[in-house]
Amino acid sequence: MTTLQEARMTRRRRRLFARWWPRAAASMEDRGLGSHRARLLADVEGRILEVGCGDGANFPYYPNAVTALIAVEPEAQLRDLALERAEALGMQAAVLDGQAEQLPVESDSFDAVVSTLVLCSVEDQDRALAEMHRVLKPGGRLWCLEHVASGNRLIHLGERAFDAVFWSHVFGGCHTGRETGAAIGRAGFDTEGLAPRRFPDLPFPLSVSPHLIGTARKAL
Ligand SMILES: C[S@@+](CC[C@H](N)C(=O)[O-])C[C@H]1O[C@@H](n2cnc3c(N)ncnc32)[C@H](O)[C@@H]1O
């Protein structure tokens, strides 16, 4: 398959995913996802860029200290839902069409970039993180809630195989086996503020349970 065909396929999968994601996400919010969002975003402040905002599930959790919210979302259907949500909450938000790999905003212009459940799905994680780093002001932070690869080598191998034959195709380009913490470090962020968490915290291993939650800082 050529690169162009692959890109088309990824977009088709993402469009299909956009149709059912809002309902699936709504059912997860009350089962712990909403509390993780609330805890993560309680202290975010200033001018915010949210990447891959989906239907705006994070919007209710932004505190008053947020002075401007600009969101980027490639799927038109999700952009409309995000705008509806912002309106219902009485929030001023701009929701732009765009991709994490080429953010349509100026360099060094945001106090915070928010990415929740997005770095598993972007087409090129290194490029997306380089862009997030570019648009942050020096000292600004990337606020993350991302599911990541298992630390167990065998499970990780299984995740990569599962992604290739099934998961990515069904879940809009999502990958369960991405080593996102290492990629964030490679992009030049200080990752000390990122902590591993299990969610959902079940007694048996689930490929999407290991998460990284917290902030990564761009150097001053
Ligand atoms: C699992 S949903 C998460 C949505 C939202 N961030 C949340 O926490 O509910 C993944 C989102 O990433 C978006 N996405 C996928 N690839 C992207 C890319 N290359 N650039 C920006 N967003 C992307 C999808 O359209 C979708 O909205």
The ligand as a Tripos MOL2 file, in Angstrom:
@<TRIPOS>MOLECULE
LIG
   27    29     1     0     0
SMALL
NO_CHARGES

@<TRIPOS>ATOM
      1 C1        -10.1300    8.8920   21.6500 C.3       1 LIG1
      2 S1        -10.5650   10.4220   20.9800 S.3       1 LIG1
      3 C2        -10.2490   11.5310   22.3570 C.3       1 LIG1
      4 C3        -11.0100   12.8210   22.2560 C.3       1 LIG1
      5 C4        -10.7660   13.8090   23.4170 C.3       1 LIG1
      6 N1         -9.4070   14.2690   23.4480 N.3       1 LIG1
      7 C5        -11.1560   13.1940   24.7320 C.2       1 LIG1
      8 O1        -10.3290   13.1620   25.6520 O.co2     1 LIG1
      9 O2        -12.3190   12.7790   24.8590 O.co2     1 LIG1
     10 C6         -9.1740   10.7640   19.8900 C.3       1 LIG1
     11 C7         -9.2850   12.1010   19.2330 C.3       1 LIG1
     12 O3         -8.0720   12.3940   18.5380 O.3       1 LIG1
     13 C8         -8.4100   12.9560   17.2930 C.3       1 LIG1
     14 N2         -7.2800   12.7510   16.3780 N.ar      1 LIG1
     15 C9         -6.9200   11.6150   15.7300 C.ar      1 LIG1
     16 N3         -5.8360   11.8440   14.9650 N.ar      1 LIG1
     17 C10        -5.4900   13.1470   15.1430 C.ar      1 LIG1
     18 C11        -4.4560   13.9870   14.6230 C.ar      1 LIG1
     19 N4         -3.5450   13.5130   13.7780 N.pl3     1 LIG1
     20 N5         -4.4320   15.2720   15.0200 N.ar      1 LIG1
     21 C12        -5.3420   15.7540   15.9030 C.ar      1 LIG1
     22 N6         -6.3470   15.0040   16.4220 N.ar      1 LIG1
     23 C13        -6.4120   13.7150   16.0470 C.ar      1 LIG1
     24 C14        -9.6690   12.2190   16.8820 C.3       1 LIG1
     25 O4        -10.4000   12.8640   15.8570 O.3       1 LIG1
     26 C15       -10.4100   12.1900   18.2130 C.3       1 LIG1
     27 O5        -11.1330   13.3510   18.4430 O.3       1 LIG1
@<TRIPOS>BOND
     1     1     2 1
     2     2     3 1
     3     2    10 1
     4     3     4 1
     5     4     5 1
     6     5     6 1
     7     5     7 1
     8     7     8 2
     9     7     9 1
    10    10    11 1
    11    11    12 1
    12    11    26 1
    13    12    13 1
    14    13    14 1
    15    13    24 1
    16    14    15 ar
    17    14    23 ar
    18    15    16 ar
    19    16    17 ar
    20    17    18 ar
    21    17    23 ar
    22    18    19 1
    23    18    20 ar
    24    20    21 ar
    25    21    22 ar
    26    22    23 ar
    27    24    25 1
    28    24    26 1
    29    26    27 1
@<TRIPOS>SUBSTRUCTURE
     1 LIG1         1 GROUP 0 **** ****
